[in-house]
Amino acid sequence: MSDGLRISWLMLPGQRPYRELHWLSLMDAAHIMAVGSPRPAEPVEFVERPYRRITGRFTEAASLAWLRGLDSIPPSDWVASLELCSLLTGQASGLSRRRGLRQAVLVWGNDPRNPLYRLPPYRQALHRARQADLFLCLIHAARDHCVELGFPAEQCVVVHPGVDVDLFHPAEEPVAEPVAAFISPLAPNKGIDRVLEAFDLVRRRLPDARLVVAGRGPLEAMVARRAEASGGTISFLGALDRPGVADTLRRSAVFVTAPRATRVWNEQFGLAYVEAMATGIPVVTTICGSNHEAVPEPNRRVPDDREALAEALLAFLGDAGRRAEVGRWNRRHVEEHHEERRQSERMREAFASVGAARAR
């Protein structure tokens, strides 16, 4: 095993690939061991452990799930997990204390008034997370939220996430046709219904406009019906793998979503925006949570209103020159601020800073 950083990563049930574990795996001189089930897509050491789940109703960081058999996993220097209130973060705190490990929590959470923080199992995990050595905040809003909750500011380090700029690269020539792409879960909080309403308005003024929709979710049947009845102006592609997403973005002129907050969720960032920007196309979305950290001007963030969304789409779909100009700016921005290997090295520096602080 390398003499560098050794991290045990406690996987959430249903952990999404090519995100937090992926970025950790790209760090130089780091050995990452993923603990959980099933085997992740990333090329890391894998230690399979089952979950004890009370219910499958809650997902991701809200999962009511614990890992079994943690005390028998191989040794490491660090134990890391996702989100302050996840039950696995509570377990990581216990493992850190028993083994004398350093603990890191990766944080997207941007709302210190999240109702989950008041519920007993999540409140306990949040309390136990206070002993961690590093809070690796993936957005500035996450750091603000940690500090407001009373976590030490000096232990809260911001490193924005990265994307694969080789996979998500621009087309050889920008798309000339007015094609908008929605690639996101087909759920009410992602706003496919609002995008379809706005697209109806766009078509009245730009009859050649087309909409491509990709994703899965509870609104899938509705989207399929709309596509079938559209006469070819709306295409439904279903679920896509990463190369399929990149290819669809390169065949599109604009990327669009319309997220809206719920009682327990708002948009924290939005990797899909950065992937679209990396392919050299503009982004149009609604103002939601802290998605301004992913979608800077000259891209467009508008109120959750079909007329506002339609106007923003028309400003790009109806002006190929403007699209190309913003697309070039977007590519440069992603290369400078979100190239995944550079961002992963910044994560590595954050881990190293803890060791340096302790040595002083």
N, C-alpha and C positions, 0 to 999 in steps of 0.2 A: 504493500500500500504506500502511496505517496507520503512524504514527510510534510506536505502542505496541509491545507485546511481539510478537515474531515467533518462532514455535516450529515446528520440523520434528519431526513425530511419526512415528516408525518403527513401522509397523503389523506386528504379529505375523500369521503366516498364520492365517486363520480367526478373526481378531479379532472378539470379540462386540460388537454394536452397543449404543449408548446406555450406555456405561460410561466408561472413561477419556478417550477422544477426545471424547465428548459433553460431559463436564464441562469439559475444557479449552476446547471451542468456546464455552461459555457465559461465559467470562471477559471482562470489559469491556476494551476497548482491546487486544485480542489478535488476532493473525492466525495461524491454525493451518494448517499445510500437512501433510496426511497423505501418507506415502510408502509404497507397497507395492501390493497387489492383493488383491481387486478394489476398485472404488470404494466407500467407506464410505457408510453411510446419513446421516451427519452432514453439514450444509451447510458444508463447509470446502474450501479449495483442495486439489486432489488431483493428485499426481504419481505416475503409474503406474510401478512398477519390478517386475521379476520376481524370484522367489525361486530360489535354488539350494537344493534339498532333498535330503538324503541318504536320508531315509525319511519316510513319512507316519505312522509308528507313534506318534510322540510329538506332543503338541499343546500349544497355548498357549505359555506361557513355556518349556516343555521342548522346543519344536520344534527339530529339527536343521535349521535353515534360515537362510540369509543373504540379504540383499538385494543385488541386482546394480545397478551404475551409480550408487552413492550420490554419487560425486564430481561428478556432473553435475547434481545437483538445485539449484534456485534458492537464493539466500542466505537466511539467517535469523540470529537472535541466539542462539537456543537449539536444541539437539537433545535430544529426550526419548524415552524408551522405557519399557517395562514390565518390572519385576523385575530384580534384581541379576544373576542368572545367565543371563538369556536371551542368546542369541547376538547378537541385535540390539542389546542393551545394549553388548556388546563392540564392535560396529561403531560405535555412537554415540560411544563413547569415542575411537575412532580418528578419526572425522570431526570431533569436537570439537577434538582436538589439531591436526589438519591445518589447520583453518579458524580456529582461535582462538575457538571458540564456547563458551558456557556449556552445561553438561550437567545434565539433570535425570533422575532415575530415579523412577518411580512404583512403590511397593512395597506389595504385599499379604502377601508372605512372612512367616510367623510362626514358623518353626522353624530356628534356627541350625544344627541338626544334620541338615538335609535331605540325604539321600544324594546328590542331584544335585550338591551343592557339592564333592563329592570326585571327580567324574568330569571328565576333562581339559578338554573344551570348555567346560563350564559353570564349572569352577574358574577357567579363564582369563578368562572374561567377568566373573566375580565380582571377580577381581583388578583388572581394568581399570576396573571401576566405581568403584574407590576414588578416582579422580581427579575424580569428578562434583562439581558445586557444590551440588546440592540433592537430597535424598532425601525425596520427598513421600510420606509414609507414610499409607496410607488407613485404618489402624487403629493403636491404641496398641501392640498386640502386634507390629506390623511395626517400629515404632520400637525397641522393646525388642530385637528380633532383630537390627536393624542395629547397635545399640550393642554388643551382645554379640559381634558379628562384628568389632568394632573400628572402625566408621565413626564419624566425629566427631558427637557428640550434638547440637552446635549446628547442624549441617547437616541434621538429621533432624526434619522438621516434620510433625505429625499434622493431617490434615484428613479427617474422616469423609466418606464419599460421600453424595451427595444423590439424591433421587428427585423425580419430577414429581408434585407434590401436586395439580395440576389434573387430570391424567389419573387418578391413583390417589386418588380421593376416595370418601367413604362413600356408601352408598345413602341414599335419602331416609328410609327406615325400616329398622332392623336386621332381618335375616332371622330369622324366628320358628322355622323348621324346623331340626332338628339336622343340618346339612349340613357336612361337613368337606371341605376342598379340599387336594389334593396337586398342586402345580404345580412341576415340577422335572424334570431329566433322569431317565429311567428306567434308572438304572445302580445297581449294588450299593452304591456308596459313598453314594448319596442315600437309601437305605433304604426304597424302596417295598415291598419284601418285609416289612419289619418293620411298616410302616403297615398293610398288609393283614392281618397276624397280629393286630395290636392291634384293628383294626376288627371282626374276628370276635368278639373279647371284648366290645367295645362293644355290638354288636348283641344279645348275650345279655341285656344289662341295659337296653338302649334300642332296642327293635325298630324304631322309626321312623327311626333314624339312617341317613344316606346318605353315600356317599363319592364325590367327583368327582376324577378323575385326569386330568391333562394333561401332555404331554411326549412326547419321543422318546428312544429308547435301546435298549440290548441286551435289556432286560426287557420290551419293548413287547408281544411276543407273549403272554407270561405274563399281563400286565395285561389284554390284550384277552380272553383266555380267562376270567379271573376275572370280568370285567365281564359277559360273555355269559352265564355260568352263575349270575349273582347275582340274577336276577329283577328287575333294576332298582334294586337297592340300591347298586350300584357303576356309575358312568358313566365311560366312557373317551372323552375328547374329542380325543386326538391332540395335535399341536402347535398352539399359539395365538400370534397376534401380540400386541403390547403392549396394544392396546385390548381384545383378547379376554381377556387375562390380567386386566386391570382389571375387566372386566365379570363374569368368573367369580368373582373375589374378592368383588365386591359381592353376588353371589348366594349366598355361603357364610356360614357362621356361625363357622367356625374354620379357620385355616390350619395344616397339619401336614406335617412332614417328619421323617426319622429318620437323619441323616447318621452315618456311621461312618468312622473314620480308616483309611487304608491305609499302606503302608510309605513312600510318597512324598507323601501328601496328607492334610491335615486341613482342616476348614472354617475359613476365615479370617474370614468375616463373614456374608455371605448377604443380598444385596440383595432377594431374594424376601421375606424376613421384613419388611423395612422397607416394601416395597410393600404387603404385606398389612396391616401396622399403619396405613399411610396410609389404607387403605380402611375403617378402623375396626373391624377384627376381631382377636380374640386369636390368639396364636401358640403352638403346642405343638411342641416339637422335642426332639432328644436332645442331650446334652452332647457337644460335639465341637470340638476346637481352641479357637479364640477367638470362637466364635459368641455368647458372652455380650455382646460389644460391640454386636451387632445386636439381641439379644433380652433386654431387661431385664425384671425382675419389674415388674408382676404377671403377665407371660407365663410360660410354663412350659418349663423345660429339665430333662429327666429322663434317667436312665441308659438305655443301649441295651437295653431290655428290654420285651417286649410288654405285660406286666402294668402296668408303670409308665407306658408310653405310653397304654394304654387308660384308666387312672385319670385321667391328666391331661386326656385328651379328654372323658371323662365329666363332669369337673368343670365344663367349659364347655358341652358339648352339652346337658347336663341342667339348665342354669340360665341362662335367657335374660337375666335381670337382671344376673347377673355378667358375661355376655358383653358386654352393652351398656356396663356400667361400665368394663370393661377396654378395650373398643373406643374409647370416648371418650378415655381416658387415652392410648392408643396414637396416636390422631390428633394430640393436642396435642404429644406427644413428638416425632413426626416433623416437625411444623411448626416446632418450636423447634430441632431438632438436625439435620434431614436435608433441609430444603428445598433443591432443587438449585441454584438461582441464588445463594442465600446461601453455600452450601458452595463453589461455583465461585469466588465472590469471595474466599473465604478461601484458595483455591488461588492466585489472582492475587496476594494479599498475600504468600504464601510466595515466589513468584518475585521480587516486588519487594524483599523483604527481602534477597535475595542481592545485588542491585544496590546497595542502601543500605549493606550491610556492606562491599562493595568500595570504595565511595566514601569511607568513613571513613578 
